Amino acid sequence: MGKLAQSETSVTARLDRSPIHLLHRAGQCAGDIFQSKLGNADLTPRQFAVLVTVAQNEGLSQTHLVEKTGIDRSTLADIVRRMLKKNLLQRRRTREDARAYAVKLTEEGWRTLRSVEPTAIEVDDIVLSALCATDRDKFIHDLNTIVDALSKLASATLVPENKD
């Protein structure tokens, strides 16, 4: 086997065992399924996560929304801007800090959340169906463990925001 072929094999083997790559690919696949199941509804998985988080934390500041969703500040600002244009969210300056915005769902935001939630649950079920039933709870637990540990590590090391 030539040098190029060996190199390609080792790269493939590493990607097949790379948590970064596999988590990214799993997220892409789940996002694609989410989009295909929604059909004409103009909502991304991240926008759905924002709807859910705001619904659970009415009046949350955008700074706290970043913390709760894990979406970086500049990406979240863009998502919120698009959701404001779609009339899914409303925001106002907070009383405590005139520079900060409190975010709430509009009536349209609540309608959208209620209509999309069954699809999101269906997609979660599709994703989890790749595992045997006995492994599903452990998988979710392990993902939460990874997210918690890496979030703390990222905060401690001040990882720069993702530009992708």
MARSE-496507 format. One record per residue (C-alpha): residue number from 1; residue in three letters; x, y, z. Coordinates in Angstrom, 1 decimal. Layout:
N
<NUM Ala <X Y Z>> ...
***
This chain:
164
<1 Met <0.0 0.0 0.0>> <2 Gly <1.4 3.4 -1.0>> <3 Lys <2.0 6.3 1.4>> <4 Leu <-1.2 8.2 0.3>> <5 Ala <-3.4 5.1 0.8>> <6 Gln <-2.0 4.6 4.3>> <7 Ser <-2.5 8.3 5.1>> <8 Glu <-6.1 8.2 3.9>> <9 Thr <-6.8 5.1 6.0>> <10 Ser <-5.4 6.5 9.2>> <11 Val <-7.4 9.7 8.7>> <12 Thr <-10.6 7.7 8.2>> <13 Ala <-9.9 5.6 11.2>> <14 Arg <-9.4 8.6 13.3>> <15 Leu <-12.6 10.3 12.1>> <16 Asp <-14.5 7.1 12.9>> <17 Arg <-13.3 7.3 16.5>> <18 Ser <-13.3 11.1 16.9>> <19 Pro <-16.0 12.3 19.3>> <20 Ile <-15.8 15.8 17.8>> <21 His <-16.5 14.6 14.3>> <22 Leu <-19.1 12.0 15.3>> <23 Leu <-21.0 14.4 17.5>> <24 His <-20.9 17.0 14.7>> <25 Arg <-22.1 14.4 12.1>> <26 Ala <-24.9 13.1 14.5>> <27 Gly <-26.0 16.7 15.0>> <28 Gln <-26.0 17.3 11.2>> <29 Cys <-28.1 14.2 10.6>> <30 Ala <-30.5 15.1 13.4>> <31 Gly <-30.8 18.6 12.1>> <32 Asp <-31.5 17.3 8.5>> <33 Ile <-34.2 15.0 9.8>> <34 Phe <-35.7 17.9 11.9>> <35 Gln <-35.8 20.2 8.8>> <36 Ser <-37.3 17.5 6.5>> <37 Lys <-40.0 16.6 9.1>> <38 Leu <-40.9 20.3 9.5>> <39 Gly <-41.5 20.7 5.7>> <40 Asn <-42.4 24.3 5.0>> <41 Ala <-42.0 25.6 8.6>> <42 Asp <-39.2 28.0 8.6>> <43 Leu <-37.5 27.0 11.9>> <44 Thr <-34.1 25.6 12.6>> <45 Pro <-33.2 23.3 15.5>> <46 Arg <-31.3 26.1 17.2>> <47 Gln <-34.3 28.4 16.8>> <48 Phe <-36.5 25.7 18.3>> <49 Ala <-34.0 25.4 21.2>> <50 Val <-34.3 29.2 21.7>> <51 Leu <-38.2 29.0 21.7>> <52 Val <-38.1 26.2 24.3>> <53 Thr <-35.6 28.0 26.5>> <54 Val <-37.4 31.3 26.4>> <55 Ala <-40.8 29.5 27.1>> <56 Gln <-39.2 27.9 30.2>> <57 Asn <-37.5 31.2 31.3>> <58 Glu <-39.8 34.1 30.3>> <59 Gly <-38.0 37.4 30.4>> <60 Leu <-34.6 35.8 30.2>> <61 Ser <-31.8 38.1 29.2>> <62 Gln <-29.9 37.3 26.0>> <63 Thr <-26.8 36.8 28.1>> <64 His <-28.5 34.2 30.2>> <65 Leu <-30.0 32.7 27.0>> <66 Val <-26.4 32.2 25.7>> <67 Glu <-25.6 30.3 29.0>> <68 Lys <-28.8 28.2 28.9>> <69 Thr <-28.6 27.2 25.2>> <70 Gly <-24.8 27.0 24.7>> <71 Ile <-25.2 29.1 21.5>> <72 Asp <-22.4 31.6 21.3>> <73 Arg <-23.2 35.3 21.7>> <74 Ser <-22.9 36.5 18.1>> <75 Thr <-24.8 33.5 16.7>> <76 Leu <-27.5 33.9 19.3>> <77 Ala <-27.8 37.6 18.5>> <78 Asp <-28.3 36.7 14.8>> <79 Ile <-30.8 34.0 15.7>> <80 Val <-32.8 36.4 17.9>> <81 Arg <-32.7 39.1 15.2>> <82 Arg <-34.2 36.6 12.7>> <83 Met <-36.8 35.4 15.2>> <84 Leu <-37.8 39.0 15.9>> <85 Lys <-38.4 39.6 12.2>> <86 Lys <-40.6 36.4 12.1>> <87 Asn <-42.5 37.8 15.1>> <88 Leu <-41.6 34.7 17.2>> <89 Leu <-39.9 36.8 19.9>> <90 Gln <-40.1 40.2 21.5>> <91 Arg <-37.5 41.9 23.5>> <92 Arg <-37.2 44.9 25.7>> <93 Arg <-34.5 46.5 27.8>> <94 Thr <-34.2 45.2 31.3>> <95 Arg <-34.9 47.4 34.3>> <96 Glu <-31.7 46.2 36.0>> <97 Asp <-29.4 46.9 33.1>> <98 Ala <-30.4 49.3 30.3>> <99 Arg <-27.9 47.6 28.0>> <100 Ala <-29.4 44.2 28.3>> <101 Tyr <-32.5 42.8 26.6>> <102 Ala <-35.2 40.6 28.2>> <103 Val <-36.6 38.1 25.7>> <104 Lys <-40.2 36.8 25.6>> <105 Leu <-42.3 34.7 23.2>> <106 Thr <-44.9 36.5 21.1>> <107 Glu <-48.3 34.8 20.6>> <108 Glu <-46.9 33.6 17.2>> <109 Gly <-43.9 32.2 19.1>> <110 Trp <-46.1 30.3 21.4>> <111 Arg <-48.2 29.0 18.4>> <112 Thr <-45.0 28.0 16.6>> <113 Leu <-43.6 26.2 19.7>> <114 Arg <-46.9 24.3 20.2>> <115 Ser <-47.1 23.3 16.5>> <116 Val <-43.4 22.2 16.2>> <117 Glu <-43.0 20.5 19.5>> <118 Pro <-44.5 17.2 18.4>> <119 Thr <-42.1 17.1 15.4>> <120 Ala <-39.2 17.8 17.7>> <121 Ile <-40.2 14.9 19.9>> <122 Glu <-40.6 12.7 16.9>> <123 Val <-37.1 13.6 15.7>> <124 Asp <-35.7 12.8 19.1>> <125 Asp <-37.4 9.4 19.0>> <126 Ile <-36.0 8.8 15.5>> <127 Val <-32.5 9.7 16.7>> <128 Leu <-32.8 7.5 19.8>> <129 Ser <-34.2 4.6 17.8>> <130 Ala <-30.7 4.0 16.4>> <131 Leu <-29.9 2.7 19.9>> <132 Cys <-31.5 -0.3 21.6>> <133 Ala <-34.1 0.8 24.2>> <134 Thr <-31.9 -0.1 27.2>> <135 Asp <-29.1 2.2 26.0>> <136 Arg <-31.2 5.4 25.4>> <137 Asp <-31.3 6.8 28.9>> <138 Lys <-27.6 6.1 29.4>> <139 Phe <-26.8 7.8 26.1>> <140 Ile <-28.8 11.0 27.1>> <141 His <-27.1 10.9 30.5>> <142 Asp <-23.6 10.5 28.9>> <143 Leu <-24.3 13.4 26.5>> <144 Asn <-25.3 15.6 29.4>> <145 Thr <-22.2 14.5 31.3>> <146 Ile <-20.0 15.5 28.3>> <147 Val <-21.8 18.9 27.8>> <148 Asp <-21.5 19.7 31.5>> <149 Ala <-17.9 18.8 31.7>> <150 Leu <-16.9 20.5 28.5>> <151 Ser <-19.0 23.6 29.3>> <152 Lys <-17.0 24.0 32.6>> <153 Leu <-13.8 23.4 30.8>> <154 Ala <-14.6 25.9 28.0>> <155 Ser <-15.6 28.5 30.6>> <156 Ala <-12.4 28.0 32.6>> <157 Thr <-10.1 28.2 29.5>> <158 Leu <-12.1 31.0 27.8>> <159 Val <-12.4 29.2 24.5>> <160 Pro <-13.0 31.7 21.6>> <161 Glu <-16.4 31.8 20.1>> <162 Asn <-17.1 29.5 17.2>> <163 Lys <-17.0 31.3 13.8>> <164 Asp <-18.6 28.4 11.9>> 
***
